[in-house]
């Protein structure tokens, strides 16, 4: 599933299916607004998100209406988009991660906000606990800091002589200090792993699309042997840019970004999108049935997938170890 399809399942479209008997209350049509960075190009109504909603009794165009609003590369527009949506009524917002949720809270502390593709909402100050968030933000967490260390270890498997790795981090509309803070848990895990593996790290942050080229030039200049790209909503959106630049600079790149390998990245080890979408549907169902967001537990993805692109490996002149190929959930040849 590509990223536009992923966002599309969250955002809108027409789906016809029989209503489940337990969908309540009768006659009520709920409006759910998904704030996205880019408008999806794929039809909505297919995939695990809408499949699970349908199983739970919610059908777009019948008892729920999905609408999407895009901010592009201007994440600062989120509060204005949300305020516009609120003028015509909103029952639930779907937000892009922790940063999007925080911006939504600037305009509402009462309308439920469901964060998708989120980091640690508790550590980020958006929730009191996983079991009882306590405010108007709940959601699905897909970031586990330890996955960053796992990806660095996988890069070392691919490059046994790895002694220096670039680490790419990025997010829109934040200062360098804020960026380091956002990535703090992940960077600590990577740094600990790097010391254990004997791999020195070159950490470079990006804040705009235009920064990616300079980041990869810096990696080459400092003689990085590979690149670990750590996920954010911004990085997720521009994963093909990252994959293309890695290939251009002949740098093996690994990431926890879903879809990275399909877009030409070498290796990815990250969360299972289908599971995240099903959990998102279950979170929305709980709110629609009357549970306050403050009482809806934050769900955590538990399934992770290893993907390898052999076309990219061949272009880079790399041989992927057979032991790694045997563990892969997906191999692109």
Number of C-alpha atoms within 10 A of each C-alpha: 11 14 20 16 18 19 23 25 23 28 24 23 18 14 16 11 13 12 15 13 9 11 18 15 11 9 9 11 17 19 20 26 25 26 26 23 21 17 18 20 11 16 14 22 22 15 16 20 24 21 18 18 19 21 13 18 19 28 25 23 17 17 18 17 19 22 17 23 19 18 17 14 15 12 21 14 14 27 20 15 17 22 16 12 18 16 8 8 13 18 17 22 26 27 26 26 23 27 23 23 27 20 19 26 19 13 16 15 12 15 19 25 28 28 27 26 25 24 25 22 24 14 12 14 12 20 20 16 17 19 14 15 23 18 19 22 31 36 33 27 25 24 21 19 19 15 20 28 21 18 24 27 19 20 24 20 15 21 17 11 10 18 16 20 26 25 24 23 24 27 24 19 15 15 13 15 8 12 18 18 13 22 18 13 17 21 21 15 17 26 17 14 20 20 11 10 14 13 20 16 18 17 17 20 17 22 18 14 16 9 13 21 15 12 21 22 14 15 24 17 9 13 14 21 19 26 25 28 29 23 25 25 22 20 24 21 18 15 25 18 16 27 24 14 20 26 18 11 15 16 23 25 28 29 32 28 22 24 20 30 28 21 17 25 31 31 31 29 24 25 24 16 23 16 18 24 26 19 23 26 23 19 22 24 18 16 19 21 12 10 13 19 27 21 19 23 18 26 19 21 20 12 13 18 16 22 27 26 21 21 16 24 20 13 11 17 11 15 11 18 12 9 9 14 15 10 12 16 12 17 17 13 10
